[in-house]
């Protein structure tokens, strides 16, 4: 889901200056709804490996192509450029050689020098080029009331069931306000009277932003949602649960943008309770939000539009 969200965020930034077409495989109803709200057209690609050739055959050579996934090879990049297209790759792993005209890696503290690339390839890194949906660029003024004690967002599918695991730990703490959970919650979680859980799925970017700005703090992985939290000026507790989140996690910790607690799959009640106590102190809230403001100025949309216009 992270690839989809950041690609859609880029399309939303560009759709006033470019005709944006979103090509993907087997989208959900939620994804189709979000695509139709942002892009001028949608292309449904084949669900098998034929989609590679199918996409190439659509290209006329006048397009700027944006690729966002880890399975696109260097040879496939070359095939797109051979059509005459400009090519942009969104990538945070730097595991292959890039022949693209531009690479975007909005991970916090990303180092452009680590990429294997052509001499002509531009590399745009860090929060100056954060791929955020439009609501995250708006003013904070209309979100003052803190309705929720915390918001938990572990991703749309949450395959490791971390939301439920976190709720089990939070169940040991008395929260006067409800806990908002975005995404799936395993049916094995049975809350008692110590916490009130409000469950949300398939939210728009504005609805997620609203939850962030009306929550005391967040419990989040070091994925795109952590960058959204920084834009929302949300104090949050951050961990990671897959390897490609580790670099972003290390940078969040280094820049003190959150309270960091390591691997979410190994978090125990004592460490999480200690982190909650820390993230809710006024001094920590002030320090974290000050660092977020310093690192993310909410002007990445302007920079990215200009970068595409220069291609």
C-alpha positions in Angstrom: 0.0 0.0 0.0 2.9 2.4 0.7 4.0 2.3 -3.0 0.4 3.2 -4.0 0.0 6.0 -1.5 3.3 7.7 -2.5 2.7 7.3 -6.2 -0.8 8.8 -5.9 0.6 11.6 -3.8 3.1 12.5 -6.6 0.2 12.3 -9.2 -1.8 14.7 -7.0 1.0 17.2 -6.9 1.5 17.0 -10.7 -2.1 16.8 -12.0 -2.5 20.6 -12.5 0.6 20.7 -14.7 0.5 17.3 -16.4 -2.1 14.8 -17.7 -1.7 12.0 -15.1 -2.4 8.4 -16.0 -2.2 5.7 -13.3 -1.3 2.2 -14.5 -1.4 -0.7 -12.0 -2.6 -4.3 -11.5 -5.6 -5.6 -9.7 -6.5 -2.5 -7.7 -9.0 -2.6 -4.8 -12.2 -0.6 -4.9 -10.6 1.8 -2.4 -7.6 2.3 -4.7 -9.8 2.8 -7.8 -11.8 5.5 -5.9 -8.6 7.3 -4.8 -7.1 7.0 -8.4 -10.3 8.5 -9.9 -10.1 11.5 -7.5 -6.6 12.4 -8.6 -5.7 11.1 -12.0 -7.1 11.9 -15.5 -7.1 8.2 -16.6 -6.6 4.7 -15.2 -5.0 1.7 -17.0 -5.6 -1.8 -15.7 -2.6 -3.9 -16.4 -2.5 -7.7 -16.8 -2.1 -9.6 -13.5 0.7 -11.8 -14.9 4.1 -11.0 -16.3 2.6 -9.8 -19.6 2.0 -6.5 -17.9 5.7 -5.5 -18.6 5.2 -5.7 -22.4 1.7 -4.4 -22.2 2.8 -1.2 -20.5 5.7 -0.7 -23.0 3.3 -1.1 -25.9 1.1 1.7 -24.5 4.0 4.2 -24.5 4.4 6.6 -27.5 7.7 8.2 -26.4 6.1 11.6 -25.3 5.5 10.5 -21.7 7.3 11.0 -18.4 7.1 7.5 -16.8 7.2 7.1 -13.1 8.1 3.6 -11.7 7.5 2.7 -8.1 8.2 -0.9 -7.1 11.2 -3.1 -6.4 10.7 -5.5 -9.3 11.5 -3.1 -12.1 15.0 -4.1 -13.5 17.7 -1.9 -15.1 16.9 -3.5 -18.4 13.2 -2.5 -18.1 14.3 1.0 -17.4 16.4 1.0 -20.5 13.4 -0.3 -22.5 11.3 2.6 -21.4 14.0 5.2 -22.2 14.5 3.5 -25.6 10.9 4.4 -26.4 11.9 8.1 -26.0 10.3 8.6 -22.6 11.7 10.5 -19.7 11.9 8.1 -16.7 11.6 8.8 -13.0 12.0 6.0 -10.3 10.8 6.2 -6.8 13.2 4.0 -4.8 14.4 3.6 -1.2 16.5 0.5 -1.5 19.2 1.5 -4.1 19.9 -2.2 -4.9 20.2 -2.0 -8.7 21.8 0.3 -11.3 19.6 3.2 -12.4 19.4 4.6 -15.9 16.4 6.9 -15.1 16.5 10.6 -15.6 15.6 11.1 -12.0 15.3 9.1 -8.7 13.1 10.2 -5.8 13.8 8.8 -2.3 12.0 10.8 0.4 13.3 8.7 3.3 14.6 10.9 6.1 18.4 11.3 5.8 18.6 9.4 2.5 22.1 9.7 0.9 22.1 10.4 -2.9 25.8 9.3 -3.2 24.9 5.6 -2.5 23.1 5.2 -5.8 24.6 3.4 -8.8 23.4 5.6 -11.6 24.2 7.3 -14.9 26.0 10.7 -14.9 22.8 12.4 -16.1 20.6 11.0 -13.4 19.3 13.5 -10.8 18.7 12.2 -7.3 16.2 14.0 -5.1 16.3 12.8 -1.5 15.0 13.5 2.0 12.0 15.4 3.3 12.5 18.3 1.0 10.9 16.0 -1.6 8.4 14.3 0.7 5.6 12.5 -1.3 2.6 13.7 0.6 -1.1 13.9 -0.3 -2.5 17.4 -0.6 -4.2 17.7 2.9 -0.8 17.5 4.6 0.3 20.8 3.1 -2.6 22.7 4.8 -2.6 24.9 7.9 -2.9 23.3 11.3 -5.4 25.8 12.8 -8.6 23.9 12.4 -7.5 20.8 14.3 -7.1 21.8 18.0 -9.3 19.4 19.9 -7.6 16.1 20.9 -10.5 13.6 20.6 -8.3 10.4 20.8 -5.7 9.3 23.3 -3.6 7.7 20.5 -3.8 6.6 16.9 -2.4 3.3 15.7 -1.5 2.9 12.0 0.4 -0.2 11.1 -0.5 -0.3 7.4 -3.5 -1.2 5.4 -3.1 -5.0 5.7 -1.0 -5.3 8.9 0.1 -8.8 8.1 1.9 -9.3 11.4 -1.2 -8.2 13.4 0.8 -5.5 15.2 -2.3 -3.4 15.8 -3.9 -6.1 17.9 -0.6 -6.8 19.7 -0.3 -3.1 20.5 -3.9 -2.9 21.7 -3.3 -5.8 24.1 -0.5 -3.8 25.7 -2.5 -0.6 25.8 -5.3 -2.6 27.5 -3.1 -2.6 30.6 -3.2 1.3 30.7 -6.1 3.4 31.5 -6.8 5.9 28.7 -9.6 8.4 29.3 -10.0 9.0 25.6 -10.6 6.4 22.8 -7.8 4.8 20.9 -8.1 5.2 17.1 -6.9 2.2 15.0 -6.6 2.5 11.2 -6.5 -0.8 9.3 -7.3 -4.4 10.2 -7.6 -5.6 13.8 -7.5 -9.3 14.4 -10.7 -10.8 15.9 -8.5 -12.3 18.7 -8.4 -8.9 20.4 -11.1 -8.6 23.0 -10.9 -5.2 24.7 -12.1 -4.8 28.3 -13.3 -1.6 29.9 -9.9 -0.1 30.3 -9.8 1.2 26.7 -12.3 2.3 24.2 -11.3 1.4 20.6 -12.5 3.3 17.5 -11.7 1.3 14.4 -11.3 2.8 10.9 -10.6 1.3 7.4 -10.3 2.7 3.9 -9.8 6.3 4.9 -9.1 9.2 2.7 -5.9 11.2 3.2 -7.9 14.0 4.8 -9.5 11.6 7.2 -6.1 10.1 8.3 -4.7 13.6 8.7 -7.8 14.5 10.8 -7.1 11.5 13.1 -3.5 12.4 13.5 -4.3 16.0 14.4 -7.0 15.0 16.8 -4.9 12.4 18.6 -2.5 13.0 21.6 0.2 10.8 19.9 0.7 8.1 17.3 2.1 4.5 17.3 3.5 4.0 13.8 6.1 2.1 11.7 9.0 3.9 10.0 7.2 3.9 6.7 5.5 6.6 4.6 3.0 7.1 7.5 5.8 8.4 9.7 6.6 11.1 7.2 2.9 12.0 7.1 3.0 12.2 10.9 5.9 14.7 10.7 3.9 16.8 8.3 0.9 16.6 10.7 3.2 17.6 13.6 2.1 14.5 15.5 4.2 13.3 18.4 4.6 9.6 17.8 6.3 6.4 19.0 8.1 4.8 16.1 9.3 1.3 15.3 10.0 -0.9 12.3 8.9 -4.4 11.3 10.5 -4.9 7.8 14.0 -4.3 6.7 13.2 -1.5 4.2 11.9 0.6 7.1 15.2 0.3 9.1 17.1 3.2 7.4 14.2 5.6 7.8 13.8 4.4 11.4 17.5 5.2 12.1 17.2 8.7 10.7 14.0 9.4 12.6 15.8 8.4 15.8 18.9 10.4 14.9 16.9 13.6 14.2 14.6 13.0 17.3 11.4 13.2 15.3 9.7 10.6 17.5 10.3 8.3 20.4 11.9 5.2 18.9 11.5 1.8 20.3 13.1 -0.6 17.8 11.5 -3.7 16.2 7.7 -3.6 16.6 7.5 -7.4 16.6 9.6 -7.6 19.7 8.1 -4.8 21.8 7.0 -5.7 25.3 4.6 -3.9 27.6 7.4 -2.3 29.8 9.2 -0.7 26.9 6.0 0.5 25.3 4.6 1.9 28.5 7.8 3.8 29.1 7.7 5.2 25.6 4.1 6.3 26.1 5.0 8.0 29.4 7.8 9.9 27.6 5.9 10.9 24.5 3.1 12.5 26.5 5.4 14.8 28.5 5.2 18.5 27.5 9.0 18.8 27.0 9.1 15.8 24.7 6.1 17.0 22.7 7.7 20.4 22.2 11.1 19.0 21.2 9.7 16.4 18.8 7.3 18.8 17.0 10.0 21.5 16.8 12.3 19.0 15.1 9.5 18.0 12.7 8.9 21.6 11.7 12.7 22.0 11.1 13.0 18.9 9.0 9.8 19.2 6.9 8.6 22.6 5.7 5.6 21.3 3.6 6.9 22.7 0.4 7.9 19.5 -1.3 5.0 19.7 -3.7 6.5 23.0 -5.2 10.0 21.4 -5.5 8.7 18.3 -7.2 6.5 20.1 -9.7 9.5 22.2 -10.7 11.8 19.1 -11.0 9.3 17.5 -13.4 8.9 20.7 -15.4 12.7 20.7 -15.9 12.8 17.1 -17.3 
